[in-house]
Amino acid sequence: MLTRKEQQTFDFITKYHKKFGEPPLLRQIAEGIGIKSKGVAHRYVEALVKERKIKKLPYRHRGNIINQKKSLNGLRIKSFGKIVAGSPIDAVSDKDIIELDHIFSNEKCFALKVQGNSMIEAGVNDGDWVIVEKQNKPITSKIMVILIDNQDVTLKYIKQVSSDTVRLIPANKDLSAKTYNISRISIQGVIIGQIRVY
């Protein structure tokens, strides 16, 4: 059972996320519910996490909070906010049947909204949604969700250069691949699908 302020906090987070597509900062939550203390706002957020109204994300720096589930065409899938780059989409004959249950009911899957054009040659546009399955090992032929320096999350192809070096490769001829020490990156997942809303 939520207190009045906890419910007010939850309502503000929900409306903010719906409007801007990302969770608010603690400062914004405090302002939004009419208090000055980020510490008190944090306490309300922790209460919402405890009540399973929201879920904290380990690799997000923007408030680390989001609505736990997002409804999509009657199916439910987690929405974890926005990400730079994207994922490919395959053309399918109208004689084929695409099984989606394993995607939308899989607890290991979540959705990310694409920002940027670094993967456009892989069939990804700014504003697309990609479906990600949690995975901590790189797959050379797949587009991966990669955390860099514990703060920036991106979608790229990944290639092992040496025992301690990897290269992150965009799908855009105008952009260059970048090389990182393996200690600077963490694999968060692999792209298994894409949704485009017109």
C-alpha positions, 0 to 999 in steps of 0.5 A: 500500500503506497502512501499519498506521496509515494503514489504522487511520486509514481504518478509523476514518474509515469507521466514524465516517462510517457511524455519524454521517453525516459525516467526523470532525475531525482531532482526532477522528481523532487520538483515534480512532487513539490519538495526540495530534498533529493534524499526524500525523493530517493526514499520515495523511489526506494519505496516504489522499488520495494513495492515493485511499482518500478524497477532500478536499472543497474547500467542507467545513470539517469535516475536509474528508474523506469516503469517496470513493464510497458504495454505493447499491442496487448503483449507486455514487455519491459521498456528500459528507455533510450539507447544510441544506434539500433538493430536490423529488421528482416523482410518476411514473406506473407506466407510465413508466420512470425512467432512472437510469444517467446519475445514478448513473454520472455523475462530476459527481454526488454525494449530500447528506443533508438536515438541516432543513426550509427546503425542505419546501414543495418536497417535501423532508423532513429526512433525505432524500438529494438528488442534486446535479450540479456546476454553478457558474451559478445557475438561477432555477427550480432548487434550487441548492447554495450556499456562503455566506461560504466556510463554510456550505452550503445548498439554496435557490432563487436570484434575481438582485436586482441586478448585485451582489446575489442573494436566497436563497429557502426553500420554507417559509412560516415562513422568510424569504428572505435577500439577499447580496452576490454576492461572499459566495456560490458556486454548487456544484451543482443538484439533479437528484434525491432519494432518501427511505429509510423 
